[in-house]
Amino acid sequence: MTTGTETEPEDLRNLIEGARVVLWDFDGPVCRLFAGHSAERVARDLVDWLEGQGLRGLLDESERETFDPQVVLRAVDARHPGSDLAAELEERLTQEESKAAVVARPTPYADPLVRTWTAVGMRLAITTNNSPRVAREYLTSRGLLPCFAPHIYGRTQELHHLKPHPHCINRALSAMGAAPSRALMIGDSPSDLRAARAAGVPFLGYARNERKSKLLRDAGAGIVVDSLEPVLKVVRGAGQA
């Protein structure tokens, strides 16, 4: 895994220094949203709610047993796109994400990296499949909202626009007047990578463990870091140059 201090430091530096705007996925690169509020339990609660509505058959077995609440939401929207049912489920997920944000764990080095990038004049945006309302709540709690606002682009009622669709990335680029080639997306999942590719945006993978690193590399990510520390070092070095 690239650390920025071992096998590919020059590639990492070139990737970072070529950017004029940085688009951050939220859950992963900025924080572990469900560190203190189990995503598995949230997914189970959504499934239980559907079953309570007499809709158990709406999900297949793998969807009923998923640890990822986004899987449940996508499944319902795929079968009933734009429905009141999908909207209700989305709001329930947003409420659970809001609870999670209160006890979310900051990703190591994310806060100082955001502040340092802002200090050297980089423009930042959030491009996430989570609720933009929840992202704002978390960023406000960390004193980071001014570093991103107003550029926070997240889940809408148009659930087919969730990543890997590039919708949120394209919204950010358009609003910021940024060329895709001069942007950088930081994400921790293959769907982030595919969305960045679809938008023509260079990608930096962040993986907090080997499983996530393998998923990103298998999806074709060229540069993956297991810590944001080497990114921070590059940014600090560029700011002092």
Secondary structure as UniProt FT lines:
FT   HELIX           9..17
FT   STRAND          21..24
FT   TURN            28..30
FT   STRAND          31..32
FT   TURN            33..34
FT   HELIX           39..52
FT   TURN            53..54
FT   HELIX           56..58
FT   HELIX           61..64
FT   HELIX           69..79
FT   TURN            81..82
FT   HELIX           84..102
FT   STRAND          105..106
FT   TURN            108..109
FT   HELIX           110..119
FT   TURN            120..121
FT   STRAND          123..127
FT   HELIX           132..141
FT   TURN            142..143
FT   HELIX           145..148
FT   TURN            149..150
FT   STRAND          152..153
FT   HELIX           159..161
FT   TURN            163..164
FT   HELIX           167..176
FT   HELIX           180..182
FT   STRAND          183..187
FT   HELIX           190..199
FT   STRAND          203..206
FT   HELIX           210..218
FT   TURN            219..220
FT   STRAND          224..225
FT   HELIX           229..240
//
